[in-house]
Amino acid sequence: MRRSVLSTLLCTAALVAASVVTTSSATASSPYAPLDRPGPRLTVKTTTLKAALQCSGNFKTSTLQPVLLNPATGVTVDENYSWNYERAFTAQKRPWCAIHMPSHTLGDIQVSGEYLVYAIRTMRAKSTRDIAILGHSQGGMSMRWALRFWPDTRVMVDDVIGMAGSNHGTSSLPTCKVGVTTCLPAVWQQQATAKFIAALNSRAETFKGISYTQIYTHTDQVVRPSDTNATASSALHTGQGAITNVATQDICPLDLYEHLAIGTIDPTAYALAMDALGHAGPAKVSRINRGVCLQQYHPGVDPLNLQNIVQVLSGAPGLASVPLPYVNLVGAKQVPAEPRLRCYTTAKGC
């Protein structure tokens, strides 16, 4: 009897030890934070975060899913969305919020991530249902930083919709060289080889309960590669989220709209975004009316409105600052290398 008890205790101890070793090995296999570790406290002042969030519509009575608009690199949220998606959502009586990112969205994306965390929490508290996040270029990617490193935000988000999102960085901006040039922080961080991109996609790209609609174009001159769903930078593949990766040419083979147009005027991208917002799960190509291929602009866009034209032109200095080293036309600070990853991204933590 004693031998049996002793053997049982020894076996149990061995199993526990093996479990600890296995767990330690699994943790050691990735240098990045576990998926379920609570996110850090926000370092940006609450008053600053609050002032950066602009909202419109009735979040308590609307039956339409509220949308958070996330801007692209080099532009303000007004330059990106005030003349297109904001007008369209307002016409639908759909509640929406827009984030005014610092430095024309050219600063450290880790800081932008805190703005997104605050926006997600605030919008969900205002709403009767989970929210959607729609973004263009960097804005189609950066919301995933919040979801990756602040797990509490995942249950607040139903849809992630990216238009030409730089989910795996880009190979088309080789002008930034460590020790040779200075570039803007967000430009360094969106290189395909950036440590930021590696951390963003560590362990899992998507999360259970969230639908991901990733829209891109084969004519993208900024976020590359953009050739196939298997290789496109915008496409997502890992994790437990429901994913649709789709090129606008999958619906309209002759669609020539490129990187800037896909997130501002492209009716095909708009139709996919509306499909995702109007159905459970991500967008489905089979539900899109091919009549969009005959449209030049999506609802909300008025090419004859002078104010809209001025808004578009006002984004030119920020956009010009993106591809060129040393060039800074909007006051964002140039840096000689990629910003250092925050300690909360590591397996060891802070």
C-alpha positions as CSV (number, residue, x, y, z in Angstrom):
1,M,0.0,0.0,0.0
2,R,2.8,2.4,0.9
3,R,4.6,1.6,-2.3
4,S,1.5,2.3,-4.3
5,V,1.0,5.7,-2.6
6,L,4.7,6.5,-2.9
7,S,4.6,5.5,-6.6
8,T,1.5,7.7,-7.1
9,L,3.2,10.7,-5.5
10,L,6.3,10.2,-7.5
11,C,4.4,10.0,-10.8
12,T,2.3,13.0,-9.9
13,A,5.5,15.0,-9.1
14,A,7.0,13.9,-12.4
15,L,3.9,15.0,-14.3
16,V,3.9,18.4,-12.6
17,A,7.5,18.9,-13.3
18,A,7.0,17.9,-16.9
19,S,4.1,20.3,-17.2
20,V,6.2,23.1,-15.8
21,V,9.1,22.3,-18.2
22,T,6.6,22.1,-21.1
23,T,5.0,25.4,-20.1
24,S,8.4,27.1,-19.7
25,S,9.5,25.8,-23.0
26,A,6.4,27.1,-24.7
27,T,6.8,30.5,-23.1
28,A,10.5,30.5,-24.0
29,S,9.7,29.7,-27.6
30,S,8.4,33.2,-28.2
31,P,10.1,36.4,-27.1
32,Y,6.7,38.2,-27.1
33,A,4.0,38.7,-24.5
34,P,1.5,35.9,-23.9
35,L,-1.8,36.6,-25.7
36,D,-3.8,36.7,-22.4
37,R,-1.6,38.9,-20.3
38,P,-3.4,42.1,-19.2
39,G,-2.3,45.2,-21.0
40,P,-0.3,48.0,-19.3
41,R,-1.8,51.2,-18.0
42,L,-2.1,53.9,-20.6
43,T,0.7,56.5,-20.4
44,V,-1.0,59.2,-22.5
45,K,-3.0,61.6,-20.3
46,T,-6.7,60.8,-20.2
47,T,-7.5,64.5,-21.0
48,T,-5.4,64.2,-24.2
49,L,-7.1,60.9,-25.2
50,K,-10.6,62.3,-24.6
51,A,-9.9,65.4,-26.6
52,A,-8.7,63.3,-29.5
53,L,-11.9,61.4,-29.9
54,Q,-14.7,63.0,-32.0
55,C,-18.1,61.2,-32.1
56,S,-21.3,61.7,-33.9
57,G,-24.8,60.0,-33.7
58,N,-26.9,58.4,-31.1
59,F,-25.1,55.4,-29.7
60,K,-28.0,54.3,-27.4
61,T,-30.9,54.2,-29.9
62,S,-29.3,53.4,-33.2
63,T,-29.7,49.8,-34.5
64,L,-26.7,50.2,-36.7
65,Q,-23.2,49.0,-35.6
66,P,-21.1,52.0,-34.5
67,V,-17.8,52.5,-36.3
68,L,-14.5,53.8,-35.2
69,L,-12.5,55.5,-38.0
70,N,-8.7,55.1,-37.9
71,P,-6.6,57.3,-40.2
72,A,-3.7,56.5,-42.5
73,T,-0.1,57.5,-42.2
74,G,0.6,61.1,-43.0
75,V,-2.9,62.5,-42.7
76,T,-5.3,63.6,-40.1
77,V,-8.6,61.8,-39.6
78,D,-10.4,64.8,-41.2
79,E,-8.2,64.6,-44.2
80,N,-8.9,60.9,-44.5
81,Y,-12.6,60.6,-43.7
82,S,-14.5,63.8,-43.3
83,W,-15.4,64.1,-47.0
84,N,-16.3,60.4,-47.6
85,Y,-17.0,57.8,-44.8
86,E,-18.1,60.3,-42.2
87,R,-20.6,61.8,-44.6
88,A,-21.9,58.4,-45.7
89,F,-22.3,57.2,-42.1
90,T,-24.0,60.4,-41.0
91,A,-26.5,59.9,-43.9
92,Q,-27.1,56.4,-42.8
93,K,-27.7,57.7,-39.2
94,R,-24.9,55.3,-38.2
95,P,-23.0,56.4,-35.0
96,W,-19.3,56.8,-35.5
97,C,-16.2,58.2,-33.8
98,A,-12.9,59.3,-35.4
99,I,-9.5,59.5,-33.7
100,H,-7.3,62.6,-34.1
101,M,-3.9,60.9,-33.9
102,P,-0.8,63.0,-33.0
103,S,1.7,64.2,-35.6
104,H,-0.5,63.5,-38.6
105,T,-0.3,59.7,-37.7
106,L,3.4,59.8,-38.3
107,G,4.6,59.3,-34.7
108,D,5.3,56.1,-32.8
109,I,2.4,53.7,-33.5
110,Q,2.8,52.3,-30.0
111,V,1.5,55.7,-28.8
112,S,-1.3,55.6,-31.3
113,G,-2.2,52.2,-29.9
114,E,-3.0,53.8,-26.6
115,Y,-5.4,56.3,-28.4
116,L,-7.1,53.2,-29.9
117,V,-7.4,51.4,-26.6
118,Y,-9.1,54.5,-25.1
119,A,-11.3,54.9,-28.1
120,I,-12.5,51.3,-28.1
121,R,-13.3,51.3,-24.4
122,T,-15.1,54.6,-24.6
123,M,-17.1,53.7,-27.6
124,R,-18.2,50.4,-26.2
125,A,-19.3,52.1,-23.0
126,K,-21.4,54.5,-25.1
127,S,-22.9,51.8,-27.2
128,T,-25.5,49.0,-26.8
129,R,-23.4,46.6,-28.9
130,D,-19.9,45.8,-29.9
131,I,-18.2,48.2,-32.3
132,A,-16.4,48.0,-35.6
133,I,-13.1,49.6,-36.5
134,L,-12.5,50.7,-40.0
135,G,-9.0,51.9,-41.1
136,H,-7.0,52.8,-44.1
137,S,-3.3,51.9,-44.6
138,Q,-1.7,52.3,-41.1
139,G,-5.2,52.7,-39.8
140,G,-6.1,49.3,-41.3
141,M,-3.4,47.7,-39.2
142,S,-2.8,49.7,-36.0
143,M,-6.1,48.7,-34.3
144,R,-4.6,45.2,-34.1
145,W,-1.9,46.6,-31.8
146,A,-4.5,47.5,-29.3
147,L,-6.2,44.1,-29.7
148,R,-2.9,42.2,-29.4
149,F,-1.6,43.8,-26.2
150,W,-4.7,44.9,-24.4
151,P,-6.8,41.7,-24.3
152,D,-9.8,43.4,-22.6
153,T,-10.6,45.3,-25.8
154,R,-11.2,42.1,-27.8
155,V,-14.7,41.5,-26.3
156,M,-15.6,45.0,-27.3
157,V,-14.9,44.7,-31.0
158,D,-17.1,42.8,-33.5
159,D,-15.5,43.8,-36.8
160,V,-12.1,44.9,-38.0
161,I,-12.1,46.3,-41.5
162,G,-8.8,47.2,-43.1
163,M,-8.4,48.9,-46.5
164,A,-4.8,48.5,-47.8
165,G,-3.8,47.8,-44.2
166,S,0.0,47.4,-43.6
167,N,-0.5,44.3,-41.6
168,H,2.9,42.9,-42.5
169,G,4.7,46.1,-43.3
170,T,5.8,47.0,-46.8
171,S,8.8,46.3,-49.0
172,S,8.3,49.4,-51.1
173,L,9.9,52.0,-48.8
174,P,13.6,51.1,-48.7
175,T,14.8,54.6,-48.3
176,C,15.2,54.5,-44.5
177,K,18.6,53.1,-43.5
178,V,19.7,52.8,-39.9
179,G,22.8,55.0,-39.3
180,V,22.4,56.6,-42.7
181,T,19.1,58.4,-42.8
182,T,16.5,59.8,-40.5
183,C,12.8,59.0,-41.0
184,L,9.5,59.4,-39.2
185,P,8.7,56.8,-36.5
186,A,5.7,55.3,-38.2
187,V,7.6,54.9,-41.4
188,W,10.4,52.9,-39.7
189,Q,7.7,50.8,-37.9
190,Q,6.0,49.9,-41.2
191,Q,9.0,48.4,-42.9
192,A,8.4,44.7,-43.6
193,T,11.5,43.9,-41.4
194,A,10.5,46.1,-38.5
195,K,10.5,44.8,-35.0
196,F,7.1,46.5,-34.5
197,I,5.6,44.3,-37.3
198,A,7.1,41.2,-35.8
199,A,5.6,42.0,-32.4
200,L,2.2,42.9,-33.9
201,N,1.9,39.5,-35.6
202,S,3.4,37.5,-32.8
203,R,1.6,34.3,-31.5
204,A,-1.7,35.1,-33.3
205,E,-2.8,37.7,-35.9
206,T,-6.5,37.4,-35.2
207,F,-8.7,36.6,-32.1
208,K,-11.8,34.6,-31.5
209,G,-15.1,36.4,-31.7
210,I,-13.8,39.1,-34.1
211,S,-14.5,39.2,-37.8
212,Y,-11.6,40.5,-40.0
213,T,-12.3,41.9,-43.5
214,Q,-9.0,42.8,-45.1
215,I,-9.4,44.7,-48.4
216,Y,-6.5,45.5,-50.7
217,T,-5.7,46.3,-54.4
218,H,-3.2,44.7,-56.8
219,T,-2.4,48.3,-57.9
220,D,-1.1,49.3,-54.5
221,Q,2.1,51.3,-54.9
222,V,2.7,51.7,-51.1
223,V,1.8,48.6,-49.2
224,R,3.5,45.7,-51.0
225,P,3.4,42.9,-51.8
226,S,-0.2,43.0,-53.0
227,D,-0.3,40.2,-55.6
228,T,-2.3,37.3,-54.0
229,N,-4.2,36.5,-50.8
230,A,-1.4,34.2,-49.8
231,T,1.4,36.8,-50.0
232,A,-0.3,40.2,-49.7
233,S,0.9,42.3,-46.8
234,S,-2.7,43.2,-46.0
235,A,-3.9,39.6,-45.7
236,L,-4.2,37.9,-42.3
237,H,-4.0,34.1,-41.8
238,T,-3.3,33.0,-38.2
239,G,-5.4,33.0,-35.0
240,Q,-9.0,32.2,-34.3
241,G,-10.8,35.1,-35.9
242,A,-13.1,34.8,-38.9
243,I,-11.1,36.2,-41.9
244,T,-11.9,37.4,-45.4
245,N,-8.9,38.6,-47.5
246,V,-10.1,40.1,-50.7
247,A,-8.6,42.2,-53.5
248,T,-10.9,44.7,-55.1
249,Q,-10.0,43.1,-58.4
250,D,-11.6,39.8,-57.2
251,I,-14.9,41.7,-57.7
252,C,-14.0,44.2,-60.4
253,P,-11.1,42.8,-62.4
254,L,-10.5,46.2,-64.1
255,D,-10.5,48.2,-60.9
256,L,-7.5,50.5,-61.1
257,Y,-7.9,52.4,-57.8
258,E,-4.6,52.3,-55.9
259,H,-3.4,52.8,-52.3
260,L,-4.8,56.3,-51.6
261,A,-8.1,55.7,-53.5
262,I,-9.0,52.4,-51.9
263,G,-9.5,54.0,-48.5
264,T,-11.2,57.2,-49.7
265,I,-13.3,56.9,-52.8
266,D,-13.3,53.3,-54.1
267,P,-16.9,52.0,-54.3
268,T,-15.8,48.4,-54.3
269,A,-13.9,48.8,-51.0
270,Y,-17.0,50.7,-49.6
271,A,-19.3,47.9,-50.7
272,L,-17.2,45.3,-48.9
273,A,-17.0,47.4,-45.8
274,M,-20.8,47.9,-45.8
275,D,-21.3,44.1,-46.3
276,A,-19.1,43.4,-43.2
277,L,-21.1,45.9,-41.2
278,G,-24.4,44.6,-42.3
279,H,-23.9,40.9,-41.7
280,A,-22.6,38.6,-39.1
281,G,-19.0,37.6,-39.8
282,P,-16.6,39.2,-42.3
283,A,-17.6,40.4,-45.8
284,K,-18.4,37.9,-48.5
285,V,-17.5,38.4,-52.1
286,S,-20.6,36.5,-53.2
287,R,-22.9,39.1,-51.7
288,I,-21.4,42.1,-53.5
289,N,-23.4,43.5,-56.4
290,R,-21.1,43.7,-59.4
291,G,-22.9,47.0,-60.3
292,V,-20.3,48.7,-58.0
293,C,-17.8,48.1,-60.9
294,L,-19.6,50.8,-62.9
295,Q,-19.5,53.4,-60.1
296,Q,-16.7,56.0,-59.9
297,Y,-17.2,57.0,-56.2
298,H,-18.9,55.6,-53.2
299,P,-21.8,57.3,-51.3
300,G,-20.7,60.3,-49.3
301,V,-18.1,61.5,-51.9
302,D,-19.0,64.7,-53.8
303,P,-16.2,65.5,-56.2
304,L,-17.7,68.9,-57.0
305,N,-17.7,70.1,-53.4
306,L,-14.9,72.7,-53.0
307,Q,-14.6,72.1,-49.3
308,N,-13.9,68.4,-50.0
309,I,-11.2,69.3,-52.5
310,V,-9.5,71.6,-50.0
311,Q,-9.6,68.8,-47.4
312,V,-7.9,66.4,-49.8
313,L,-5.2,68.9,-50.8
314,S,-4.5,69.7,-47.2
315,G,-3.2,66.1,-46.7
316,A,-0.5,66.5,-49.3
317,P,2.3,67.7,-47.0
318,G,1.9,64.8,-44.6
319,L,1.7,62.3,-47.4
320,A,4.9,63.8,-49.0
321,S,6.7,63.3,-45.7
322,V,6.1,59.5,-45.8
323,P,8.4,58.1,-48.6
324,L,11.2,60.6,-48.3
325,P,14.0,60.4,-45.7
326,Y,14.9,63.7,-44.0
327,V,11.7,65.3,-45.2
328,N,9.3,66.6,-42.5
329,L,6.6,69.0,-43.7
330,V,4.1,68.6,-40.8
331,G,6.2,68.9,-37.6
332,A,6.6,65.3,-36.8
333,K,10.0,64.4,-35.3
334,Q,12.5,62.5,-37.5
335,V,14.4,59.7,-35.8
336,P,17.5,57.7,-36.8
337,A,16.0,54.3,-36.2
338,E,12.8,52.4,-35.4
339,P,11.5,53.3,-31.9
340,R,12.3,50.8,-29.3
341,L,9.6,48.2,-28.5
342,R,7.8,48.8,-25.2
343,C,8.5,46.4,-22.4
344,Y,4.9,45.1,-22.4
345,T,5.5,43.5,-25.7
346,T,8.0,41.0,-24.4
347,A,7.6,37.7,-22.8
348,K,9.4,38.9,-19.7
349,G,7.2,42.0,-19.5
350,C,7.9,45.2,-17.6
